[in-house]
Amino acid sequence: MADAAMDHSDYKGPLTGLGATEEVTRYMEYQWGQSFEKNMTQVRAGIDRLGGDRLREWLEETGYGNSPAFLEALRRFGAGEVSLTKGEAQKRLDAIMSDKKHAYHKSGSTRERQRVMSEVRLLLAIANESDAPAAPGWQPPKPSAQETATASVRAELATLAKKKTLTVDERKKFISLTARL
């Protein structure tokens, strides 16, 4: 059952744009039930351990703060369920980097690629975690232009999908946007 809770592949909500935070909040309230507040406290603890305000900014900029799978991973890390040491994280990173057939090295914007990129970012954060505060001027990685464009398209589609009826122009726009994914 724990593995099924980590999946969240059924979530189709937008990661960015108008209403994204509210939508993922409703989804996570449904998934976590009465444990929602406790789990969100653990998510915040995970964020604090991994990068604090800078990580919060990155999560907001990229939309990963609205990703159920990412929230679940942060919850588990914040709760101490993830017992990955810095050395173990670095070992996993080294294995990913040396395996040229790994999904990390493949181009594209698939859901698997996004999952792998999130995993690599999390492993990097763990492997480079320091007891000292992050150095001034450190900036989290920016999303690629393609990731930003895809998030923008999904946000527009979500806005259109919420309407009960679409005009002819809105239908054309919906089709055009869908083709861009």
C-alpha positions in Angstrom: 0.0 0.0 0.0 2.9 2.4 0.7 4.1 2.0 -2.8 0.7 2.8 -4.2 0.6 6.0 -2.1 3.9 7.1 -3.8 2.5 6.6 -7.3 0.1 9.5 -7.8 0.1 8.8 -11.6 -3.6 9.4 -11.7 -3.1 13.1 -10.8 -3.7 15.1 -14.0 -3.9 18.6 -12.5 -1.7 21.5 -13.6 1.6 22.1 -11.7 1.5 25.8 -12.4 -1.0 28.5 -13.2 -4.2 29.7 -11.8 -5.7 27.2 -9.4 -2.9 24.7 -9.4 -2.2 25.0 -5.7 -5.8 24.7 -4.8 -6.3 21.7 -7.0 -3.3 19.8 -5.6 -4.4 20.7 -2.1 -7.8 19.1 -2.7 -6.1 16.1 -4.2 -3.7 15.6 -1.3 -6.5 16.2 1.3 -8.3 13.3 -0.4 -5.2 11.1 -0.6 -4.0 11.8 3.0 -7.4 12.2 4.6 -7.2 13.1 8.3 -3.4 13.0 8.2 -3.3 16.0 5.8 -2.1 18.6 8.3 0.4 16.2 10.0 1.8 15.3 6.5 2.0 18.9 5.4 4.0 19.6 8.6 6.4 16.8 7.5 6.6 18.3 4.0 7.6 21.6 5.5 10.2 19.9 7.7 11.6 18.1 4.6 11.8 21.4 2.7 13.6 23.1 5.7 16.1 20.2 5.8 16.8 20.3 2.1 17.1 24.0 1.4 14.5 26.1 3.2 13.4 29.3 1.5 15.5 28.8 -1.6 13.9 25.4 -2.1 10.5 26.9 -1.5 11.1 29.5 -4.2 12.3 26.8 -6.6 9.3 24.6 -5.9 7.0 27.5 -6.6 8.9 28.6 -9.8 8.9 25.1 -11.3 5.6 23.9 -10.1 7.1 20.9 -8.3 5.5 22.2 -5.1 2.2 21.2 -6.7 3.4 17.7 -7.7 1.8 15.0 -5.5 4.7 12.6 -6.0 7.2 15.3 -5.0 5.1 16.3 -2.0 5.0 12.6 -0.9 8.7 12.3 -1.3 9.3 15.5 0.8 6.8 14.2 3.4 8.7 11.0 3.7 12.0 12.8 3.9 10.7 15.2 6.5 9.2 12.4 8.6 12.6 10.6 8.6 11.3 7.7 6.6 13.9 8.3 3.9 17.1 7.0 5.5 19.4 7.8 2.6 22.8 9.1 3.7 24.8 11.6 1.8 27.1 8.8 0.7 24.2 6.6 -0.5 22.7 9.5 -2.4 26.0 10.2 -4.1 26.4 6.5 -4.9 23.0 6.5 -6.6 23.8 9.7 -8.4 27.1 8.2 -9.7 25.3 5.1 -10.9 22.7 7.2 -12.8 25.4 9.4 -14.3 27.5 6.5 -15.4 24.6 4.5 -17.0 24.2 6.1 -20.4 21.0 4.1 -21.0 19.3 5.5 -17.8 16.2 7.6 -18.5 18.1 10.7 -17.1 20.2 10.8 -20.3 17.2 10.6 -22.7 15.8 13.7 -24.1 12.1 14.6 -24.2 9.4 15.7 -21.8 7.8 12.4 -20.8 6.3 11.8 -17.3 9.2 9.3 -16.7 11.8 11.9 -17.6 10.2 14.4 -15.2 10.1 11.8 -12.4 13.8 11.0 -13.0 14.8 14.7 -13.0 12.9 15.1 -9.7 14.8 12.1 -8.3 18.1 13.4 -9.4 17.4 16.8 -7.9 16.4 15.2 -4.6 19.5 13.0 -4.6 21.7 16.1 -5.3 20.1 17.9 -2.4 20.7 15.0 -0.1 24.2 14.4 -1.3 25.1 18.1 -1.0 23.2 18.7 2.2 25.2 20.7 4.7 24.7 21.5 8.3 25.7 25.0 7.5 23.2 27.3 5.7 23.4 27.4 1.9 26.1 29.8 0.5 24.8 33.3 -0.3 24.1 33.6 -4.0 23.2 29.9 -4.5 20.4 29.5 -6.9 18.4 26.3 -7.4 18.4 25.0 -11.0 16.0 26.7 -13.4 13.5 24.6 -15.3 14.3 24.2 -19.0 12.5 26.3 -21.5 10.6 23.1 -22.6 9.5 22.4 -19.0 8.3 26.0 -18.6 6.5 25.9 -21.9 4.8 22.6 -21.1 3.7 23.9 -17.7 2.2 27.0 -19.3 0.3 25.0 -21.9 -1.1 22.7 -19.2 -2.2 25.7 -17.2 -4.0 27.1 -20.2 -5.6 23.8 -20.9 -6.7 23.5 -17.3 -8.4 26.9 -17.5 -10.2 25.9 -20.6 -11.2 22.5 -19.2 -12.9 24.1 -16.3 -15.4 25.9 -18.5 -18.8 24.2 -19.1 -18.9 25.2 -22.7 -16.3 26.4 -25.1 -16.7 28.8 -28.0 -15.5 27.7 -31.4 -12.3 29.8 -30.9 -11.7 28.2 -27.5 -12.2 24.7 -29.0 -9.6 25.5 -31.6 -7.2 26.9 -29.0 -7.8 23.7 -26.9 -6.9 21.5 -29.8 -3.9 23.6 -30.7 -2.6 23.5 -27.1 -3.2 19.7 -26.8 -1.2 19.2 -29.9 1.7 21.1 -28.3 2.0 18.5 -25.5 
